[in-house]
Amino acid sequence: MAAIDELKDLLSQDIRQLESLADVLQQEKACLSTSDIRKLETLTGEKNTLLGQIRERAKLKIRLLVSMGFRPENGAPSRFILSAGLSDVYDLWQDADERLKACHQLNSNNGRVVSHLQKRLSRLTDIFRGVSGHQTLYGAQGEQKAVSHRTVLASA
């Protein structure tokens, strides 16, 4: 039973830190809109620290589950927890999983904003340097493609 209590404790810590991570990601989003670089650097450090701690606990959770009889090749840990009749642990697991997915979505959104800002900065830098870059078009997935005199746009 000690393993179950330890697993509950690890999951509770995950939930608390995933809440903190979501807050950091929301702050990061706000800083991206205001271009507050100093604050972004601080938030990136906090984010990396939280992610490192969450990763370490993930390893501990898997070790605990393996010691309880879980076999990774048999499927998802949540199915093992549910089949073992540990409904309270399963609820914590699901809560942590939902929070992790929410953090992943927030981080993906912030990543897209950063990517857009990098492209914009690159284009502005090219303009300042006087580089007349190639003409570009947008592809089907929204990516930019350089157009040369050899690119066929249409044919009759």
SEVEX-267853 format. One line per 4 residues: number of its first residue (from 0); their letters; for each residue z, y, x of N, C-alpha, C, O, CB. Coordinates in nm, 3 decimals, padded with zeros to 5 digits, always signed. Last residue first. Glycine has a CB too. Layout:
// SEVEX-267853
NUM = a = Z Y X Z Y X Z Y X Z Y X Z Y X; ...
//
This chain:
// SEVEX-267853
155 = asal = -06.968 +02.722 -00.175 -07.052 +02.736 -00.294 -07.131 +02.609 -00.318 -07.208 +02.602 -00.414 -07.146 +02.855 -00.280; -06.620 +02.708 -00.087 -06.761 +02.683 -00.058 -06.840 +02.687 -00.187 -06.787 +02.659 -00.294 -06.780 +02.547 +00.013; -06.337 +02.868 +00.062 -06.413 +02.819 -00.055 -06.554 +02.791 -00.012 -06.602 +02.845 +00.088 -06.411 +02.923 -00.173; -06.222 +02.884 +00.311 -06.141 +02.915 +00.194 -06.207 +02.864 +00.066 -06.138 +02.823 -00.028 -06.117 +03.065 +00.185
151 = vtrh = -06.213 +02.733 +00.610 -06.298 +02.746 +00.492 -06.207 +02.768 +00.373 -06.126 +02.683 +00.338 -06.389 +02.619 +00.471; -06.153 +02.865 +00.922 -06.091 +02.812 +00.801 -06.182 +02.838 +00.683 -06.222 +02.951 +00.658 -05.953 +02.875 +00.778; -06.261 +02.999 +01.133 -06.311 +02.865 +01.107 -06.255 +02.804 +00.980 -06.303 +02.700 +00.934 -06.280 +02.775 +01.224; -06.127 +03.227 +01.170 -06.263 +03.241 +01.120 -06.325 +03.106 +01.088 -06.429 +03.098 +01.024 -06.349 +03.316 +01.221
147 = svak = -05.803 +03.130 +01.043 -05.895 +03.173 +01.148 -06.034 +03.185 +01.089 -06.055 +03.157 +00.971 -05.896 +03.073 +01.268; -05.486 +03.176 +00.925 -05.625 +03.165 +00.885 -05.710 +03.212 +01.002 -05.691 +03.322 +01.053 -05.655 +03.248 +00.755; -05.181 +02.999 +00.928 -05.270 +03.096 +00.993 -05.413 +03.069 +00.948 -05.455 +02.954 +00.935 -05.258 +03.088 +01.148; -04.966 +02.964 +00.656 -05.066 +02.901 +00.742 -05.156 +03.009 +00.800 -05.200 +03.099 +00.729 -05.149 +02.795 +00.663
143 = qegq = -04.637 +02.934 +00.540 -04.745 +03.022 +00.583 -04.837 +02.945 +00.676 -04.792 +02.871 +00.764 -04.689 +03.149 +00.652; -04.531 +02.745 +00.252 -04.531 +02.773 +00.395 -04.649 +02.862 +00.431 -04.749 +02.865 +00.359 -04.537 +02.642 +00.476; -04.539 +02.669 -00.008 -04.484 +02.801 +00.020 -04.481 +02.835 +00.168 -04.433 +02.942 +00.205 -04.348 +02.811 -00.035; -04.670 +02.436 -00.050 -04.525 +02.430 -00.047 -04.460 +02.563 -00.010 -04.340 +02.569 +00.015 -04.482 +02.324 +00.051
139 = agyl = -04.938 +02.517 -00.033 -04.888 +02.464 -00.160 -04.736 +02.458 -00.164 -04.678 +02.474 -00.272 -04.946 +02.325 -00.184; -04.932 +02.818 +00.175 -04.975 +02.684 +00.137 -04.910 +02.640 +00.007 -04.837 +02.717 -00.056 -04.944 +02.585 +00.247; -05.043 +03.149 +00.211 -04.935 +03.059 +00.172 -04.994 +02.926 +00.128 -05.092 +02.922 +00.054 -04.848 +03.121 +00.060; -05.202 +03.276 +00.506 -05.202 +03.245 +00.364 -05.083 +03.156 +00.336 -05.027 +03.095 +00.428 -05.334 +03.176 +00.321
135 = tqhg = -05.252 +03.532 +00.748 -05.188 +03.410 +00.700 -05.203 +03.399 +00.549 -05.215 +03.498 +00.477 -05.038 +03.408 +00.739; -05.417 +03.648 +01.038 -05.400 +03.655 +00.894 -05.337 +03.524 +00.848 -05.366 +03.417 +00.902 -05.537 +03.683 +00.822; -05.233 +03.673 +01.343 -05.341 +03.619 +01.261 -05.311 +03.641 +01.114 -05.195 +03.651 +01.073 -05.363 +03.469 +01.290; -05.097 +03.975 +01.488 -05.095 +03.838 +01.438 -05.211 +03.797 +01.351 -05.280 +03.882 +01.293 -04.974 +03.818 +01.363
131 = svgr = -05.113 +04.196 +01.653 -05.178 +04.201 +01.523 -05.188 +04.062 +01.462 -05.284 +04.035 +01.388 -05.316 +04.263 +01.535; -04.848 +04.343 +01.810 -04.924 +04.219 +01.798 -04.984 +04.217 +01.659 -04.913 +04.233 +01.560 -04.835 +04.093 +01.825; -04.684 +04.551 +01.849 -04.826 +04.581 +01.835 -04.911 +04.457 +01.827 -05.034 +04.465 +01.837 -04.871 +04.667 +01.949; -04.418 +04.525 +01.847 -04.486 +04.495 +01.973 -04.634 +04.527 +01.967 -04.701 +04.531 +02.070 -04.467 +04.349 +02.008
127 = fidt = -04.368 +04.578 +01.580 -04.320 +04.671 +01.682 -04.390 +04.650 +01.816 -04.417 +04.745 +01.889 -04.169 +04.657 +01.700; -04.485 +04.348 +01.464 -04.538 +04.482 +01.432 -04.495 +04.583 +01.539 -04.576 +04.664 +01.584 -04.489 +04.528 +01.292; -04.319 +04.148 +01.565 -04.462 +04.148 +01.598 -04.524 +04.284 +01.572 -04.607 +04.331 +01.651 -04.535 +04.042 +01.516; -04.082 +04.224 +01.440 -04.090 +04.229 +01.586 -04.236 +04.230 +01.631 -04.273 +04.303 +01.723 -04.016 +04.110 +01.649
123 = lrsl = -04.148 +04.167 +01.176 -04.120 +04.306 +01.216 -04.130 +04.322 +01.367 -04.182 +04.422 +01.415 -03.979 +04.349 +01.168; -04.176 +03.888 +01.192 -04.290 +03.970 +01.154 -04.271 +04.116 +01.195 -04.364 +04.180 +01.242 -04.313 +03.961 +01.003; -03.912 +03.821 +01.264 -04.023 +03.786 +01.352 -04.146 +03.870 +01.321 -04.213 +03.919 +01.412 -04.057 +03.637 +01.339; -03.772 +03.907 +01.041 -03.746 +03.970 +01.170 -03.859 +03.942 +01.268 -03.899 +04.030 +01.344 -03.612 +03.919 +01.227
119 = rkql = -03.877 +03.726 +00.854 -03.896 +03.870 +00.835 -03.876 +03.944 +00.967 -03.953 +04.034 +01.001 -03.800 +03.924 +00.728; -03.784 +03.487 +00.957 -03.929 +03.510 +00.946 -03.958 +03.659 +00.934 -04.051 +03.710 +00.995 -03.987 +03.435 +00.824; -03.508 +03.530 +00.935 -03.568 +03.507 +01.066 -03.719 +03.533 +01.063 -03.774 +03.593 +01.154 -03.539 +03.364 +01.115; -03.478 +03.552 +00.658 -03.446 +03.668 +00.742 -03.507 +03.652 +00.881 -03.553 +03.750 +00.939 -03.294 +03.686 +00.753
115 = hsvv = -03.549 +03.291 +00.585 -03.628 +03.404 +00.538 -03.604 +03.527 +00.625 -03.699 +03.597 +00.662 -03.595 +03.435 +00.391; -03.339 +03.151 +00.708 -03.478 +03.124 +00.746 -03.569 +03.241 +00.705 -03.654 +03.284 +00.782 -03.528 +02.993 +00.680; -03.122 +03.254 +00.566 -03.131 +03.276 +00.710 -03.274 +03.256 +00.757 -03.326 +03.334 +00.837 -03.034 +03.181 +00.787; -03.184 +03.155 +00.311 -03.175 +03.300 +00.332 -03.190 +03.332 +00.481 -03.261 +03.425 +00.518 -03.040 +03.355 +00.278
111 = rgnn = -03.167 +02.882 +00.360 -03.295 +02.939 +00.319 -03.296 +03.090 +00.339 -03.397 +03.147 +00.379 -03.324 +02.905 +00.173; -02.895 +02.864 +00.422 -02.995 +02.830 +00.523 -03.132 +02.886 +00.489 -03.204 +02.933 +00.577 -03.004 +02.680 +00.540; -02.782 +02.922 +00.177 -02.761 +03.016 +00.287 -02.863 +02.991 +00.398 -02.911 +03.085 +00.461 -02.617 +03.003 +00.343; -02.865 +02.689 +00.042 -02.908 +02.822 -00.005 -02.894 +02.924 +00.107 -02.985 +03.005 +00.129 -02.825 +02.866 -00.127
107 = snlq = -02.727 +02.497 +00.192 -02.874 +02.494 +00.187 -02.929 +02.630 +00.142 -03.026 +02.679 +00.199 -02.923 +02.384 +00.091; -02.464 +02.568 +00.132 -02.511 +02.578 +00.270 -02.664 +02.577 +00.276 -02.723 +02.649 +00.357 -02.455 +02.463 +00.355; -02.456 +02.511 -00.141 -02.432 +02.648 -00.094 -02.486 +02.667 +00.047 -02.548 +02.769 +00.077 -02.282 +02.679 -00.096; -02.502 +02.232 -00.126 -02.596 +02.320 -00.197 -02.581 +02.465 -00.152 -02.680 +02.534 -00.128 -02.575 +02.309 -00.349
103 = hcak = -02.274 +02.149 +00.012 -02.407 +02.124 +00.068 -02.512 +02.215 +00.005 -02.599 +02.269 +00.073 -02.446 +01.976 +00.048; -02.078 +02.219 -00.170 -02.082 +02.287 -00.041 -02.219 +02.269 +00.024 -02.273 +02.361 +00.085 -01.971 +02.234 +00.053; -02.142 +02.036 -00.372 -02.148 +02.179 -00.401 -02.156 +02.259 -00.271 -02.232 +02.356 -00.261 -02.024 +02.224 -00.484; -02.092 +01.796 -00.238 -02.228 +01.825 -00.284 -02.245 +01.974 -00.314 -02.350 +02.032 -00.285 -02.261 +01.742 -00.408
99 = lred = -01.816 +01.824 -00.202 -01.903 +01.815 -00.086 -02.047 +01.847 -00.124 -02.116 +01.918 -00.051 -01.895 +01.674 -00.023; -01.729 +01.817 -00.466 -01.708 +01.939 -00.388 -01.799 +01.941 -00.264 -01.852 +02.046 -00.226 -01.560 +01.952 -00.345; -01.799 +01.554 -00.527 -01.859 +01.664 -00.601 -01.846 +01.796 -00.525 -01.939 +01.876 -00.521 -01.796 +01.677 -00.740; -01.630 +01.416 -00.346 -01.775 +01.402 -00.337 -01.847 +01.516 -00.409 -01.945 +01.569 -00.358 -01.819 +01.267 -00.396
95 = adqw = -01.375 +01.484 -00.438 -01.416 +01.526 -00.304 -01.568 +01.520 -00.289 -01.629 +01.607 -00.228 -01.348 +01.438 -00.196; -01.392 +01.358 -00.689 -01.367 +01.502 -00.680 -01.413 +01.555 -00.545 -01.482 +01.658 -00.537 -01.216 +01.533 -00.702; -01.425 +01.091 -00.611 -01.530 +01.158 -00.687 -01.515 +01.310 -00.679 -01.614 +01.382 -00.666 -01.528 +01.112 -00.832; -01.177 +01.047 -00.484 -01.303 +01.029 -00.410 -01.417 +01.105 -00.479 -01.495 +01.174 -00.413 -01.339 +00.878 -00.400
91 = ldyv = -00.999 +01.086 -00.694 -00.994 +01.176 -00.578 -01.126 +01.170 -00.501 -01.179 +01.272 -00.457 -00.875 +01.140 -00.486; -01.081 +00.869 -00.853 -01.089 +01.006 -00.906 -01.087 +01.108 -00.792 -01.163 +01.205 -00.794 -00.973 +01.033 -01.004; -01.019 +00.656 -00.680 -01.157 +00.679 -00.720 -01.176 +00.822 -00.773 -01.274 +00.888 -00.741 -01.200 +00.577 -00.827; -00.743 +00.672 -00.677 -00.816 +00.698 -00.552 -00.962 +00.728 -00.583 -01.023 +00.815 -00.520 -00.805 +00.576 -00.455
87 = dslg = -00.699 +00.602 -00.943 -00.653 +00.733 -00.895 -00.722 +00.771 -00.764 -00.755 +00.888 -00.743 -00.500 +00.731 -00.876; -00.812 +00.342 -00.956 -00.871 +00.451 -01.033 -00.824 +00.588 -00.986 -00.903 +00.683 -00.989 -00.837 +00.434 -01.180; -00.859 +00.087 -00.807 -00.784 +00.204 -00.759 -00.837 +00.330 -00.827 -00.900 +00.414 -00.763 -00.793 +00.217 -00.604; -00.989 -00.153 -00.838 -00.898 -00.107 -00.943 -00.813 +00.012 -00.903 -00.706 +00.034 -00.960 -00.809 -00.219 -00.984
83 = asli = -01.184 -00.233 -00.674 -01.049 -00.272 -00.634 -00.945 -00.225 -00.737 -00.827 -00.256 -00.723 -01.016 -00.214 -00.497; -01.404 -00.110 -00.781 -01.389 -00.254 -00.804 -01.251 -00.304 -00.764 -01.206 -00.407 -00.815 -01.496 -00.331 -00.727; -01.360 +00.150 -00.682 -01.357 +00.124 -00.826 -01.336 -00.024 -00.855 -01.258 -00.059 -00.944 -01.487 +00.173 -00.891; -01.394 +00.105 -00.409 -01.268 +00.161 -00.459 -01.253 +00.132 -00.608 -01.146 +00.093 -00.654 -01.262 +00.313 -00.434
79 = frsp = -01.658 +00.013 -00.403 -01.549 -00.073 -00.356 -01.416 -00.026 -00.413 -01.336 -00.107 -00.460 -01.544 -00.074 -00.203; -01.791 +00.241 -00.495 -01.798 +00.117 -00.574 -01.687 +00.021 -00.533 -01.628 -00.044 -00.619 -01.935 +00.048 -00.555; -01.735 +00.420 -00.290 -01.683 +00.448 -00.423 -01.687 +00.324 -00.511 -01.598 +00.302 -00.593 -01.762 +00.562 -00.489; -01.877 +00.324 -00.068 -01.731 +00.309 -00.073 -01.674 +00.331 -00.213 -01.575 +00.268 -00.250 -01.667 +00.407 +00.025
75 = agne = -02.181 +00.148 -00.145 -02.105 +00.273 -00.137 -01.954 +00.246 -00.143 -01.909 +00.157 -00.214 -02.146 +00.368 -00.250; -02.253 -00.167 +00.022 -02.277 -00.055 -00.069 -02.182 +00.060 -00.047 -02.113 +00.069 +00.055 -02.266 -00.101 -00.210; -02.216 -00.363 +00.212 -02.214 -00.402 +00.070 -02.231 -00.286 -00.027 -02.225 -00.307 -00.148 -02.086 -00.472 +00.040; -02.192 -00.269 +00.466 -02.324 -00.319 +00.428 -02.331 -00.361 +00.281 -02.439 -00.390 +00.230 -02.361 -00.437 +00.515
71 = prfg = -01.916 -00.206 +00.488 -02.016 -00.100 +00.472 -02.154 -00.150 +00.426 -02.225 -00.079 +00.355 -02.032 -00.026 +00.601; -01.671 -00.359 +00.316 -01.777 -00.391 +00.411 -01.890 -00.292 +00.389 -01.954 -00.293 +00.283 -01.826 -00.540 +00.393; -01.322 -00.336 +00.274 -01.454 -00.279 +00.247 -01.551 -00.321 +00.357 -01.518 -00.317 +00.475 -01.448 -00.126 +00.236; -01.065 -00.413 +00.333 -01.161 -00.515 +00.293 -01.300 -00.465 +00.261 -01.387 -00.544 +00.225 -01.109 -00.586 +00.177
67 = msvl = -00.895 -00.234 +00.441 -00.860 -00.281 +00.306 -00.958 -00.386 +00.254 -00.940 -00.441 +00.146 -00.854 -00.163 +00.210; -01.020 -00.166 +00.672 -00.895 -00.242 +00.685 -00.848 -00.297 +00.550 -00.771 -00.393 +00.544 -00.785 -00.155 +00.746; -01.224 -00.016 +00.558 -01.257 -00.142 +00.624 -01.132 -00.229 +00.639 -01.138 -00.350 +00.619 -01.321 -00.117 +00.763; -01.072 +00.205 +00.475 -01.139 +00.121 +00.375 -01.177 -00.014 +00.433 -01.165 -00.117 +00.366 -01.263 +00.192 +00.321
63 = lrik = -00.995 +00.306 +00.725 -00.895 +00.260 +00.629 -00.956 +00.167 +00.525 -00.899 +00.063 +00.493 -00.830 +00.380 +00.558; -01.246 +00.374 +00.830 -01.161 +00.275 +00.898 -01.056 +00.219 +00.804 -01.030 +00.098 +00.803 -01.093 +00.337 +01.022; -01.319 +00.568 +00.643 -01.398 +00.446 +00.654 -01.317 +00.337 +00.724 -01.319 +00.221 +00.682 -01.530 +00.472 +00.729; -01.124 +00.762 +00.699 -01.132 +00.702 +00.566 -01.210 +00.571 +00.571 -01.170 +00.472 +00.508 -01.199 +00.800 +00.467
59 = lkar = -01.185 +00.833 +00.964 -01.057 +00.771 +00.933 -01.060 +00.701 +00.797 -01.005 +00.591 +00.782 -00.945 +00.876 +00.934; -01.436 +00.952 +00.924 -01.424 +00.832 +01.008 -01.294 +00.758 +00.978 -01.292 +00.635 +00.969 -01.429 +00.871 +01.158; -01.354 +01.167 +00.767 -01.448 +01.070 +00.712 -01.443 +00.940 +00.792 -01.446 +00.831 +00.735 -01.592 +01.127 +00.711; -01.200 +01.314 +00.944 -01.133 +01.243 +00.834 -01.225 +01.140 +00.769 -01.178 +01.037 +00.722 -01.083 +01.342 +00.728
55 = eriq = -01.408 +01.416 +01.101 -01.306 +01.327 +01.161 -01.233 +01.247 +01.053 -01.207 +01.128 +01.070 -01.204 +01.408 +01.244; -01.540 +01.577 +00.914 -01.608 +01.462 +00.975 -01.508 +01.363 +01.035 -01.523 +01.242 +01.020 -01.706 +01.510 +01.084; -01.344 +01.770 +00.865 -01.389 +01.685 +00.754 -01.459 +01.560 +00.809 -01.440 +01.451 +00.757 -01.484 +01.763 +00.659; -01.330 +01.891 +01.117 -01.212 +01.823 +01.063 -01.251 +01.728 +00.949 -01.197 +01.618 +00.939 -01.110 +01.926 +01.012
51 = gllt = -01.590 +01.998 +01.133 -01.542 +01.902 +01.234 -01.423 +01.823 +01.182 -01.415 +01.701 +01.201 -01.503 +01.974 +01.362; -01.588 +02.178 +00.920 -01.679 +02.063 +00.918 -01.635 +01.956 +01.018 -01.644 +01.837 +00.989 -01.821 +02.109 +00.948; -01.398 +02.365 +01.011 -01.375 +02.287 +00.889 -01.462 +02.163 +00.884 -01.415 +02.054 +00.850 -01.401 +02.373 +00.764; -01.535 +02.462 +01.239 -01.403 +02.399 +01.251 -01.374 +02.311 +01.130 -01.330 +02.197 +01.145 -01.293 +02.506 +01.265
47 = nkeg = -01.765 +02.571 +01.124 -01.777 +02.461 +01.219 -01.645 +02.387 +01.237 -01.643 +02.265 +01.249 -01.826 +02.513 +01.353; -01.649 +02.776 +00.969 -01.727 +02.670 +00.905 -01.736 +02.549 +00.997 -01.717 +02.436 +00.952 -01.868 +02.721 +00.868; -01.538 +02.940 +01.166 -01.451 +02.876 +01.066 -01.522 +02.757 +01.002 -01.463 +02.650 +00.983 -01.409 +02.977 +00.958; -01.777 +03.018 +01.295 -01.672 +02.946 +01.367 -01.579 +02.872 +01.273 -01.544 +02.756 +01.296 -01.591 +03.042 +01.454
43 = tlte = -01.898 +03.153 +01.085 -01.964 +03.036 +01.143 -01.864 +02.953 +01.222 -01.866 +02.830 +01.215 -02.082 +03.079 +01.234; -01.722 +03.366 +01.048 -01.736 +03.266 +00.944 -01.802 +03.138 +00.995 -01.767 +03.028 +00.954 -01.816 +03.322 +00.828; -01.769 +03.508 +01.286 -01.636 +03.456 +01.256 -01.644 +03.344 +01.154 -01.581 +03.239 +01.170 -01.545 +03.569 +01.204; -02.039 +03.574 +01.247 -01.999 +03.495 +01.364 -01.862 +03.432 +01.341 -01.841 +03.315 +01.375 -01.996 +03.582 +01.490
39 = lkri = -02.020 +03.732 +01.016 -02.095 +03.606 +01.013 -02.056 +03.515 +01.130 -02.042 +03.394 +01.113 -02.245 +03.633 +01.017; -01.886 +03.954 +01.113 -01.819 +03.869 +01.014 -01.888 +03.732 +01.006 -01.821 +03.630 +00.991 -01.819 +03.938 +00.876; -02.090 +04.053 +01.278 -01.958 +04.017 +01.333 -01.883 +03.923 +01.240 -01.824 +03.824 +01.284 -01.874 +04.143 +01.357; -02.304 +04.102 +01.096 -02.316 +04.001 +01.201 -02.180 +03.959 +01.256 -02.157 +03.840 +01.277 -02.403 +04.054 +01.313
35 = dsts = -02.380 +04.166 +00.794 -02.258 +04.187 +00.873 -02.246 +04.077 +00.978 -02.187 +03.972 +00.954 -02.131 +04.189 +00.780; -02.587 +04.187 +00.604 -02.618 +04.179 +00.748 -02.497 +04.212 +00.836 -02.511 +04.279 +00.938 -02.732 +04.272 +00.782; -02.548 +04.162 +00.337 -02.515 +04.292 +00.396 -02.542 +04.298 +00.545 -02.523 +04.402 +00.607 -02.369 +04.323 +00.370; -02.624 +03.905 +00.285 -02.688 +04.010 +00.207 -02.659 +04.149 +00.264 -02.735 +04.243 +00.241 -02.642 +04.003 +00.062
31 = lcak = -02.460 +03.764 +00.455 -02.604 +03.760 +00.477 -02.675 +03.871 +00.402 -02.774 +03.925 +00.449 -02.661 +03.625 +00.437; -02.214 +03.806 +00.337 -02.242 +03.870 +00.466 -02.391 +03.869 +00.498 -02.442 +03.961 +00.562 -02.164 +03.800 +00.577; -02.239 +03.645 +00.109 -02.220 +03.789 +00.094 -02.253 +03.862 +00.224 -02.314 +03.969 +00.221 -02.076 +03.820 +00.051; -02.260 +03.395 +00.236 -02.370 +03.444 +00.151 -02.361 +03.595 +00.134 -02.461 +03.665 +00.144 -02.367 +03.375 +00.013
27 = eqql = -02.008 +03.380 +00.353 -02.127 +03.382 +00.437 -02.247 +03.437 +00.360 -02.325 +03.515 +00.413 -02.158 +03.242 +00.491; -01.851 +03.359 +00.126 -01.838 +03.479 +00.210 -01.960 +03.494 +00.301 -02.009 +03.604 +00.324 -01.709 +03.472 +00.294; -01.937 +03.106 +00.048 -01.958 +03.220 -00.043 -01.948 +03.351 +00.036 -02.028 +03.443 +00.015 -01.853 +03.220 -00.159; -01.846 +02.957 +00.267 -01.990 +02.964 +00.239 -02.024 +03.079 +00.143 -02.129 +03.142 +00.157 -02.039 +02.832 +00.179
23 = vdal = -01.571 +02.990 +00.238 -01.637 +03.041 +00.359 -01.786 +03.056 +00.334 -01.847 +03.155 +00.375 -01.611 +02.946 +00.479; -01.536 +02.854 -00.006 -01.503 +02.997 +00.004 -01.574 +03.060 +00.125 -01.629 +03.170 +00.115 -01.350 +03.016 +00.016; -01.611 +02.598 +00.075 -01.689 +02.666 -00.030 -01.662 +02.816 -00.027 -01.754 +02.896 -00.042 -01.655 +02.608 -00.171; -01.405 +02.548 +00.256 -01.542 +02.555 +00.303 -01.631 +02.626 +00.201 -01.717 +02.706 +00.239 -01.596 +02.414 +00.331
19 = selq = -01.187 +02.537 +00.083 -01.192 +02.642 +00.185 -01.334 +02.660 +00.236 -01.379 +02.773 +00.257 -01.098 +02.608 +00.302; -01.262 +02.308 -00.057 -01.244 +02.434 -00.129 -01.253 +02.551 -00.032 -01.319 +02.651 -00.060 -01.107 +02.437 -00.204; -01.253 +02.130 +00.153 -01.384 +02.156 +00.091 -01.377 +02.282 +00.004 -01.476 +02.355 -00.007 -01.429 +02.035 +00.006; -00.981 +02.126 +00.201 -01.069 +02.187 +00.301 -01.208 +02.212 +00.246 -01.275 +02.307 +00.288 -01.077 +02.099 +00.424
15 = ridq = -00.887 +02.001 -00.034 -00.839 +02.135 +00.003 -00.936 +02.201 +00.102 -00.969 +02.319 +00.087 -00.697 +02.127 +00.066; -01.026 +01.758 -00.016 -01.046 +01.846 -00.132 -01.003 +01.988 -00.098 -01.074 +02.084 -00.130 -00.967 +01.793 -00.254; -00.921 +01.651 +00.223 -01.064 +01.682 +00.210 -01.088 +01.781 +00.098 -01.162 +01.878 +00.115 -01.144 +01.554 +00.185; -00.656 +01.611 +00.148 -00.687 +01.709 +00.254 -00.834 +01.749 +00.248 -00.867 +01.866 +00.265 -00.654 +01.651 +00.392
11 = slld = -00.700 +01.412 -00.041 -00.640 +01.540 -00.083 -00.666 +01.648 +00.020 -00.694 +01.763 -00.015 -00.489 +01.523 -00.107; -00.797 +01.211 +00.128 -00.884 +01.267 +00.024 -00.831 +01.401 -00.027 -00.909 +01.493 -00.054 -00.898 +01.168 -00.093; -00.568 +01.161 +00.281 -00.690 +01.208 +00.346 -00.786 +01.272 +00.245 -00.848 +01.375 +00.273 -00.760 +01.092 +00.418; -00.395 +01.070 +00.077 -00.361 +01.189 +00.154 -00.485 +01.248 +00.221 -00.505 +01.369 +00.219 -00.253 +01.157 +00.259
7 = kled = -00.527 +00.838 -00.003 -00.506 +00.947 -00.099 -00.477 +01.078 -00.027 -00.529 +01.183 -00.064 -00.389 +00.913 -00.194; -00.504 +00.695 +00.237 -00.636 +00.730 +00.186 -00.626 +00.844 +00.085 -00.707 +00.937 +00.087 -00.704 +00.608 +00.122; -00.229 +00.659 +00.244 -00.292 +00.736 +00.351 -00.432 +00.782 +00.308 -00.473 +00.894 +00.339 -00.301 +00.652 +00.481; -00.197 +00.500 +00.020 -00.133 +00.631 +00.024 -00.196 +00.720 +00.131 -00.215 +00.840 +00.111 +00.018 +00.617 +00.051
3 = iaam = -00.340 +00.277 +00.107 -00.383 +00.348 -00.014 -00.324 +00.489 -00.015 -00.393 +00.585 -00.047 -00.340 +00.272 -00.141; -00.192 +00.195 +00.326 -00.331 +00.237 +00.346 -00.381 +00.317 +00.226 -00.455 +00.414 +00.242 -00.422 +00.114 +00.370; +00.045 +00.115 +00.209 +00.047 +00.233 +00.296 -00.094 +00.286 +00.318 -00.115 +00.407 +00.328 +00.113 +00.199 +00.431; +00.000 -00.121 +00.081 +00.000 +00.000 +00.000 +00.000 +00.127 +00.085 -00.040 +00.234 +00.039 +00.120 +00.000 -00.092
//
